[in-house]
Amino acid sequence: MAAIKILEVAWHRNGCCGEPFYAVRFVDEGTKLLALVFDQPDRVVVIDPVKAAISVAFGTNSWRGDIYEAALRQAIAKFEDACKIRSAMTDSAGVAAESLH
């Protein structure tokens, strides 16, 4: 499992027809990254939002979601427990990592 620092977790329902996902801001070796994590296993997108503001060309912002998946899903589980997100599914506000401990 990757040793990362979680900054924030938020659930997004993705409109009325889209697939819901979690957005997770985290730091790995000094780089701030953003992950989009879907319910299905192996469905993790990781980007550097600073680099994405400059270019989205292939290879300029490539991160392996599988490397981070276990740590991200663990943070999401803590978020779900803290916010009871799966029972209510109404509050999609982000939660800072300090409140997840």
N, CA, C and O atoms as a GROMACS GRO file, in nm:
protein
  404
    1MET      N    1   0.085  -0.118   0.000
    1MET     CA    2   0.000   0.000   0.000
    1MET      C    3   0.089   0.124   0.000
    1MET      O    4   0.189   0.130   0.072
    2ALA      N    5   0.053   0.221  -0.079
    2ALA     CA    6   0.129   0.345  -0.088
    2ALA      C    7   0.116   0.423   0.043
    2ALA      O    8   0.009   0.428   0.102
    3ALA      N    9   0.226   0.484   0.087
    3ALA     CA   10   0.226   0.568   0.207
    3ALA      C   11   0.192   0.710   0.163
    3ALA      O   12   0.278   0.783   0.113
    4ILE      N   13   0.067   0.748   0.182
    4ILE     CA   14   0.021   0.879   0.137
    4ILE      C   15  -0.042   0.953   0.254
    4ILE      O   16  -0.076   0.893   0.356
    5LYS      N   17  -0.057   1.083   0.238
    5LYS     CA   18  -0.124   1.165   0.338
    5LYS      C   19  -0.256   1.214   0.279
    5LYS      O   20  -0.256   1.287   0.179
    6ILE      N   21  -0.367   1.175   0.339
    6ILE     CA   22  -0.499   1.216   0.292
    6ILE      C   23  -0.528   1.358   0.339
    6ILE      O   24  -0.509   1.390   0.456
    7LEU      N   25  -0.572   1.443   0.247
    7LEU     CA   26  -0.607   1.580   0.279
    7LEU      C   27  -0.758   1.600   0.290
    7LEU      O   28  -0.805   1.671   0.378
    8GLU      N   29  -0.834   1.537   0.200
    8GLU     CA   30  -0.979   1.558   0.199
    8GLU      C   31  -1.045   1.446   0.119
    8GLU      O   32  -0.990   1.395   0.022
    9VAL      N   33  -1.166   1.410   0.164
    9VAL     CA   34  -1.247   1.310   0.094
    9VAL      C   35  -1.387   1.369   0.075
    9VAL      O   36  -1.443   1.428   0.166
   10ALA      N   37  -1.443   1.352  -0.045
   10ALA     CA   38  -1.579   1.398  -0.071
   10ALA      C   39  -1.649   1.300  -0.164
   10ALA      O   40  -1.587   1.246  -0.256
   11TRP      N   41  -1.777   1.279  -0.141
   11TRP     CA   42  -1.858   1.192  -0.226
   11TRP      C   43  -1.934   1.279  -0.326
   11TRP      O   44  -1.988   1.384  -0.288
   12HIS      N   45  -1.938   1.238  -0.451
   12HIS     CA   46  -2.008   1.312  -0.557
   12HIS      C   47  -2.107   1.217  -0.625
   12HIS      O   48  -2.069   1.109  -0.669
   13ARG      N   49  -2.232   1.259  -0.632
   13ARG     CA   50  -2.332   1.172  -0.695
   13ARG      C   51  -2.327   1.180  -0.846
   13ARG      O   52  -2.387   1.095  -0.914
   14ASN      N   53  -2.258   1.277  -0.902
   14ASN     CA   54  -2.235   1.289  -1.046
   14ASN      C   55  -2.364   1.309  -1.124
   14ASN      O   56  -2.390   1.242  -1.224
   15GLY      N   57  -2.445   1.403  -1.077
   15GLY     CA   58  -2.571   1.435  -1.146
   15GLY      C   59  -2.676   1.328  -1.123
   15GLY      O   60  -2.661   1.243  -1.034
   16CYS      N   61  -2.781   1.332  -1.203
   16CYS     CA   62  -2.890   1.235  -1.182
   16CYS      C   63  -2.866   1.105  -1.257
   16CYS      O   64  -2.932   1.005  -1.226
   17CYS      N   65  -2.777   1.101  -1.353
   17CYS     CA   66  -2.757   0.980  -1.433
   17CYS      C   67  -2.613   0.929  -1.434
   17CYS      O   68  -2.587   0.819  -1.482
   18GLY      N   69  -2.520   1.008  -1.382
   18GLY     CA   70  -2.380   0.966  -1.387
   18GLY      C   71  -2.346   0.866  -1.279
   18GLY      O   72  -2.423   0.844  -1.186
   19GLU      N   73  -2.231   0.806  -1.293
   19GLU     CA   74  -2.182   0.710  -1.193
   19GLU      C   75  -2.121   0.786  -1.077
   19GLU      O   76  -2.029   0.865  -1.097
   20PRO      N   77  -2.170   0.765  -0.954
   20PRO     CA   78  -2.114   0.837  -0.839
   20PRO      C   79  -1.968   0.795  -0.814
   20PRO      O   80  -1.925   0.686  -0.851
   21PHE      N   81  -1.895   0.887  -0.749
   21PHE     CA   82  -1.754   0.859  -0.721
   21PHE      C   83  -1.711   0.938  -0.599
   21PHE      O   84  -1.782   1.028  -0.553
   22TYR      N   85  -1.596   0.904  -0.547
   22TYR     CA   86  -1.532   0.979  -0.440
   22TYR      C   87  -1.417   1.059  -0.499
   22TYR      O   88  -1.342   1.009  -0.584
   23ALA      N   89  -1.403   1.182  -0.454
   23ALA     CA   90  -1.286   1.263  -0.487
   23ALA      C   91  -1.199   1.265  -0.361
   23ALA      O   92  -1.247   1.293  -0.251
   24VAL      N   93  -1.073   1.236  -0.378
   24VAL     CA   94  -0.981   1.232  -0.264
   24VAL      C   95  -0.858   1.315  -0.299
   24VAL      O   96  -0.787   1.285  -0.395
   25ARG      N   97  -0.833   1.419  -0.219
   25ARG     CA   98  -0.709   1.496  -0.233
   25ARG      C   99  -0.608   1.434  -0.139
   25ARG      O  100  -0.638   1.407  -0.023
   26PHE      N  101  -0.485   1.412  -0.190
   26PHE     CA  102  -0.382   1.352  -0.107
   26PHE      C  103  -0.244   1.396  -0.153
   26PHE      O  104  -0.228   1.454  -0.261
   27VAL      N  105  -0.145   1.367  -0.070
   27VAL     CA  106  -0.006   1.402  -0.099
   27VAL      C  107   0.076   1.273  -0.102
   27VAL      O  108   0.064   1.188  -0.014
   28ASP      N  109   0.160   1.262  -0.205
   28ASP     CA  110   0.254   1.151  -0.215
   28ASP      C  111   0.390   1.209  -0.249
   28ASP      O  112   0.408   1.272  -0.353
   29GLU      N  113   0.485   1.188  -0.160
   29GLU     CA  114   0.622   1.238  -0.178
   29GLU      C  115   0.625   1.385  -0.217
   29GLU      O  116   0.700   1.424  -0.307
   30GLY      N  117   0.545   1.466  -0.150
   30GLY     CA  118   0.545   1.610  -0.171
   30GLY      C  119   0.459   1.658  -0.286
   30GLY      O  120   0.446   1.779  -0.305
   31THR      N  121   0.400   1.570  -0.362
   31THR     CA  122   0.315   1.608  -0.475
   31THR      C  123   0.168   1.596  -0.434
   31THR      O  124   0.125   1.491  -0.388
   32LYS      N  125   0.093   1.705  -0.453
   32LYS     CA  126  -0.050   1.702  -0.425
   32LYS      C  127  -0.123   1.643  -0.544
   32LYS      O  128  -0.108   1.689  -0.658
   33LEU      N  129  -0.202   1.539  -0.516
   33LEU     CA  130  -0.272   1.466  -0.621
   33LEU      C  131  -0.422   1.462  -0.593
   33LEU      O  132  -0.466   1.486  -0.480
   34LEU      N  133  -0.498   1.433  -0.697
   34LEU     CA  134  -0.642   1.418  -0.687
   34LEU      C  135  -0.680   1.282  -0.743
   34LEU      O  136  -0.640   1.247  -0.854
   35ALA      N  137  -0.756   1.205  -0.666
   35ALA     CA  138  -0.803   1.074  -0.712
   35ALA      C  139  -0.954   1.077  -0.725
   35ALA      O  140  -1.024   1.136  -0.643
   36LEU      N  141  -1.005   1.013  -0.829
   36LEU     CA  142  -1.146   0.986  -0.846
   36LEU      C  143  -1.160   0.835  -0.832
   36LEU      O  144  -1.104   0.758  -0.910
   37VAL      N  145  -1.237   0.793  -0.730
   37VAL     CA  146  -1.248   0.652  -0.697
   37VAL      C  147  -1.394   0.609  -0.713
   37VAL      O  148  -1.483   0.662  -0.647
   38PHE      N  149  -1.416   0.513  -0.801
   38PHE     CA  150  -1.550   0.461  -0.826
   38PHE      C  151  -1.572   0.336  -0.743
   38PHE      O  152  -1.477   0.278  -0.691
   39ASP      N  153  -1.698   0.293  -0.730
   39ASP     CA  154  -1.729   0.178  -0.644
   39ASP      C  155  -1.664   0.049  -0.688
   39ASP      O  156  -1.622  -0.031  -0.604
   40GLN      N  157  -1.654   0.026  -0.817
   40GLN     CA  158  -1.598  -0.099  -0.866
   40GLN      C  159  -1.447  -0.105  -0.841
   40GLN      O  160  -1.378  -0.003  -0.851
   41PRO      N  161  -1.397  -0.224  -0.809
   41PRO     CA  162  -1.252  -0.239  -0.794
   41PRO      C  163  -1.180  -0.202  -0.923
   41PRO      O  164  -1.235  -0.217  -1.032
   42ASP      N  165  -1.059  -0.154  -0.910
   42ASP     CA  166  -0.975  -0.117  -1.024
   42ASP      C  167  -1.030   0.001  -1.104
   42ASP      O  168  -0.997   0.016  -1.222
   43ARG      N  169  -1.111   0.083  -1.042
   43ARG     CA  170  -1.165   0.203  -1.109
   43ARG      C  171  -1.118   0.326  -1.032
   43ARG      O  172  -1.196   0.388  -0.960
   44VAL      N  173  -0.991   0.360  -1.047
   44VAL     CA  174  -0.929   0.471  -0.976
   44VAL      C  175  -0.852   0.556  -1.076
   44VAL      O  176  -0.769   0.507  -1.152
   45VAL      N  177  -0.882   0.685  -1.077
   45VAL     CA  178  -0.813   0.782  -1.162
   45VAL      C  179  -0.732   0.873  -1.071
   45VAL      O  180  -0.785   0.923  -0.972
   46VAL      N  181  -0.606   0.895  -1.102
   46VAL     CA  182  -0.520   0.983  -1.023
   46VAL      C  183  -0.456   1.084  -1.116
   46VAL      O  184  -0.398   1.047  -1.219
   47ILE      N  185  -0.466   1.211  -1.080
   47ILE     CA  186  -0.403   1.318  -1.158
   47ILE      C  187  -0.337   1.419  -1.065
   47ILE      O  188  -0.371   1.429  -0.947
   48ASP      N  189  -0.244   1.492  -1.120
   48ASP     CA  190  -0.185   1.608  -1.055
   48ASP      C  191  -0.263   1.728  -1.109
   48ASP      O  192  -0.246   1.764  -1.226
   49PRO      N  193  -0.349   1.791  -1.028
   49PRO     CA  194  -0.433   1.899  -1.080
   49PRO      C  195  -0.355   2.020  -1.130
   49PRO      O  196  -0.403   2.092  -1.218
   50VAL      N  197  -0.236   2.043  -1.077
   50VAL     CA  198  -0.154   2.155  -1.125
   50VAL      C  199  -0.107   2.127  -1.268
   50VAL      O  200  -0.116   2.214  -1.354
   51LYS      N  201  -0.059   2.006  -1.292
   51LYS     CA  202  -0.017   1.969  -1.427
   51LYS      C  203  -0.135   1.967  -1.523
   51LYS      O  204  -0.120   2.004  -1.640
   52ALA      N  205  -0.252   1.923  -1.475
   52ALA     CA  206  -0.371   1.917  -1.561
   52ALA      C  207  -0.416   2.055  -1.606
   52ALA      O  208  -0.478   2.068  -1.712
   53ALA      N  209  -0.386   2.157  -1.528
   53ALA     CA  210  -0.421   2.294  -1.567
   53ALA      C  211  -0.336   2.341  -1.684
   53ALA      O  212  -0.373   2.436  -1.753
   54ILE      N  213  -0.223   2.278  -1.705
   54ILE     CA  214  -0.131   2.315  -1.813
   54ILE      C  215  -0.153   2.228  -1.936
   54ILE      O  216  -0.157   2.279  -2.048
   55SER      N  217  -0.167   2.096  -1.914
   55SER     CA  218  -0.183   2.005  -2.027
   55SER      C  219  -0.249   1.876  -1.981
   55SER      O  220  -0.226   1.829  -1.870
   56VAL      N  221  -0.331   1.819  -2.068
   56VAL     CA  222  -0.389   1.688  -2.042
   56VAL      C  223  -0.342   1.585  -2.145
   56VAL      O  224  -0.404   1.480  -2.161
   57ALA      N  225  -0.233   1.616  -2.213
   57ALA     CA  226  -0.178   1.525  -2.312
   57ALA      C  227  -0.133   1.395  -2.246
   57ALA      O  228  -0.088   1.395  -2.131
   58PHE      N  229  -0.146   1.285  -2.319
   58PHE     CA  230  -0.106   1.154  -2.268
   58PHE      C  231   0.041   1.156  -2.226
   58PHE      O  232   0.127   1.208  -2.296
   59GLY      N  233   0.067   1.098  -2.109
   59GLY     CA  234   0.203   1.085  -2.060
   59GLY      C  235   0.254   1.204  -1.979
   59GLY      O  236   0.358   1.193  -1.914
   60THR      N  237   0.183   1.317  -1.983
   60THR     CA  238   0.229   1.433  -1.908
   60THR      C  239   0.177   1.433  -1.764
   60THR      O  240   0.227   1.506  -1.678
   61ASN      N  241   0.078   1.350  -1.738
   61ASN     CA  242   0.016   1.347  -1.606
   61ASN      C  243  -0.031   1.205  -1.578
   61ASN      O  244  -0.150   1.181  -1.555
   62SER      N  245   0.062   1.112  -1.579
   62SER     CA  246   0.028   0.970  -1.565
   62SER      C  247   0.062   0.918  -1.427
   62SER      O  248   0.177   0.925  -1.382
   63TRP      N  249  -0.038   0.866  -1.360
   63TRP     CA  250  -0.022   0.810  -1.227
   63TRP      C  251  -0.097   0.677  -1.224
   63TRP      O  252  -0.206   0.667  -1.280
   64ARG      N  253  -0.041   0.578  -1.160
   64ARG     CA  254  -0.103   0.446  -1.153
   64ARG      C  255  -0.201   0.440  -1.036
   64ARG      O  256  -0.161   0.438  -0.919
   65GLY      N  257  -0.329   0.437  -1.068
   65GLY     CA  258  -0.432   0.429  -0.965
   65GLY      C  259  -0.424   0.304  -0.882
   65GLY      O  260  -0.458   0.307  -0.763
   66ASP      N  261  -0.379   0.193  -0.940
   66ASP     CA  262  -0.371   0.068  -0.865
   66ASP      C  263  -0.272   0.075  -0.749
   66ASP      O  264  -0.289   0.004  -0.650
   67ILE      N  265  -0.172   0.158  -0.762
   67ILE     CA  266  -0.073   0.174  -0.654
   67ILE      C  267  -0.137   0.238  -0.531
   67ILE      O  268  -0.100   0.207  -0.418
   68TYR      N  269  -0.232   0.328  -0.553
   68TYR     CA  270  -0.295   0.404  -0.445
   68TYR      C  271  -0.428   0.346  -0.398
   68TYR      O  272  -0.480   0.387  -0.294
   69GLU      N  273  -0.484   0.253  -0.473
   69GLU     CA  274  -0.622   0.210  -0.448
   69GLU      C  275  -0.650   0.166  -0.304
   69GLU      O  276  -0.748   0.210  -0.245
   70ALA      N  277  -0.568   0.081  -0.248
   70ALA     CA  278  -0.593   0.031  -0.112
   70ALA      C  279  -0.595   0.144  -0.010
   70ALA      O  280  -0.685   0.149   0.074
   71ALA      N  281  -0.499   0.234  -0.015
   71ALA     CA  282  -0.494   0.346   0.080
   71ALA      C  283  -0.612   0.441   0.060
   71ALA      O  284  -0.669   0.491   0.157
   72LEU      N  285  -0.649   0.465  -0.065
   72LEU     CA  286  -0.762   0.553  -0.093
   72LEU      C  287  -0.893   0.492  -0.044
   72LEU      O  288  -0.974   0.561   0.017
   73ARG      N  289  -0.914   0.364  -0.069
   73ARG     CA  290  -1.037   0.299  -0.024
   73ARG      C  291  -1.044   0.292   0.128
   73ARG      O  292  -1.152   0.296   0.186
   74GLN      N  293  -0.930   0.281   0.193
   74GLN     CA  294  -0.927   0.284   0.340
   74GLN      C  295  -0.971   0.422   0.391
   74GLN      O  296  -1.048   0.431   0.486
   75ALA      N  297  -0.923   0.528   0.328
   75ALA     CA  298  -0.963   0.664   0.367
   75ALA      C  299  -1.112   0.685   0.339
   75ALA      O  300  -1.181   0.750   0.418
   76ILE      N  301  -1.161   0.631   0.230
   76ILE     CA  302  -1.304   0.643   0.197
   76ILE      C  303  -1.389   0.571   0.301
   76ILE      O  304  -1.493   0.622   0.341
   77ALA      N  305  -1.346   0.454   0.345
   77ALA     CA  306  -1.419   0.381   0.448
   77ALA      C  307  -1.429   0.463   0.577
   77ALA      O  308  -1.535   0.465   0.641
   78LYS      N  309  -1.321   0.529   0.615
   78LYS     CA  310  -1.325   0.616   0.734
   78LYS      C  311  -1.420   0.732   0.713
   78LYS      O  312  -1.494   0.770   0.804
   79PHE      N  313  -1.420   0.789   0.593
   79PHE     CA  314  -1.511   0.899   0.559
   79PHE      C  315  -1.655   0.852   0.569
   79PHE      O  316  -1.739   0.922   0.625
   80GLU      N  317  -1.686   0.735   0.514
   80GLU     CA  318  -1.822   0.682   0.519
   80GLU      C  319  -1.867   0.662   0.663
   80GLU      O  320  -1.981   0.694   0.697
   81ASP      N  321  -1.778   0.610   0.747
   81ASP     CA  322  -1.811   0.591   0.888
   81ASP      C  323  -1.834   0.724   0.958
   81ASP      O  324  -1.929   0.737   1.036
   82ALA      N  325  -1.749   0.822   0.931
   82ALA     CA  326  -1.760   0.952   0.998
   82ALA      C  327  -1.884   1.029   0.954
   82ALA      O  328  -1.944   1.100   1.034
   83CYS      N  329  -1.923   1.016   0.829
   83CYS     CA  330  -2.033   1.096   0.774
   83CYS      C  331  -2.160   1.017   0.751
   83CYS      O  332  -2.262   1.074   0.714
   84LYS      N  333  -2.156   0.888   0.772
   84LYS     CA  334  -2.270   0.802   0.744
   84LYS      C  335  -2.322   0.827   0.602
   84LYS      O  336  -2.442   0.834   0.578
   85ILE      N  337  -2.228   0.840   0.510
   85ILE     CA  338  -2.259   0.880   0.373
   85ILE      C  339  -2.344   0.775   0.300
   85ILE      O  340  -2.430   0.812   0.220
   86ARG      N  341  -2.323   0.651   0.326
   86ARG     CA  342  -2.397   0.547   0.253
   86ARG      C  343  -2.542   0.539   0.298
   86ARG      O  344  -2.627   0.496   0.221
   87SER      N  345  -2.572   0.579   0.422
   87SER     CA  346  -2.710   0.572   0.467
   87SER      C  347  -2.789   0.695   0.421
   87SER      O  348  -2.905   0.682   0.382
   88ALA      N  349  -2.728   0.812   0.425
   88ALA     CA  350  -2.800   0.934   0.390
   88ALA      C  351  -2.783   0.970   0.243
   88ALA      O  352  -2.880   1.006   0.176
   89MET      N  353  -2.660   0.961   0.191
   89MET     CA  354  -2.628   0.997   0.053
   89MET      C  355  -2.673   1.139   0.018
   89MET      O  356  -2.704   1.167  -0.098
   90THR      N  357  -2.677   1.227   0.117
   90THR     CA  358  -2.724   1.362   0.090
   90THR      C  359  -2.616   1.466   0.109
   90THR      O  360  -2.622   1.572   0.047
   91ASP      N  361  -2.519   1.441   0.193
   91ASP     CA  362  -2.416   1.540   0.222
   91ASP      C  363  -2.290   1.506   0.144
   91ASP      O  364  -2.218   1.413   0.178
   92SER      N  365  -2.263   1.583   0.038
   92SER     CA  366  -2.145   1.555  -0.043
   92SER      C  367  -2.030   1.650  -0.013
   92SER      O  368  -1.934   1.658  -0.089
   93ALA      N  369  -2.039   1.723   0.098
   93ALA     CA  370  -1.932   1.816   0.135
   93ALA      C  371  -1.807   1.739   0.172
   93ALA      O  372  -1.814   1.629   0.226
   94GLY      N  373  -1.693   1.798   0.141
   94GLY     CA  374  -1.566   1.735   0.175
   94GLY      C  375  -1.542   1.737   0.324
   94GLY      O  376  -1.595   1.821   0.396
   95VAL      N  377  -1.462   1.644   0.368
   95VAL     CA  378  -1.425   1.635   0.508
   95VAL      C  379  -1.273   1.634   0.516
   95VAL      O  380  -1.207   1.551   0.453
   96ALA      N  381  -1.219   1.726   0.592
   96ALA     CA  382  -1.074   1.732   0.609
   96ALA      C  383  -1.025   1.608   0.680
   96ALA      O  384  -1.098   1.548   0.759
   97ALA      N  385  -0.904   1.569   0.652
   97ALA     CA  386  -0.849   1.446   0.704
   97ALA      C  387  -0.846   1.442   0.857
   97ALA      O  388  -0.860   1.335   0.916
   98GLU      N  389  -0.829   1.557   0.922
   98GLU     CA  390  -0.822   1.559   1.068
   98GLU      C  391  -0.950   1.504   1.130
   98GLU      O  392  -0.944   1.443   1.237
   99SER      N  393  -1.064   1.522   1.066
   99SER     CA  394  -1.188   1.474   1.123
   99SER      C  395  -1.212   1.326   1.097
   99SER      O  396  -1.309   1.269   1.147
  100LEU      N  397  -1.123   1.264   1.020
  100LEU     CA  398  -1.140   1.122   0.987
  100LEU      C  399  -1.066   1.032   1.084
  100LEU      O  400  -1.076   0.910   1.073
  101HIS      N  401  -0.992   1.088   1.178
  101HIS     CA  402  -0.912   1.006   1.270
  101HIS      C  403  -0.991   0.970   1.392
  101HIS      O  404  -0.941   0.901   1.481
   0.00000   0.00000   0.00000
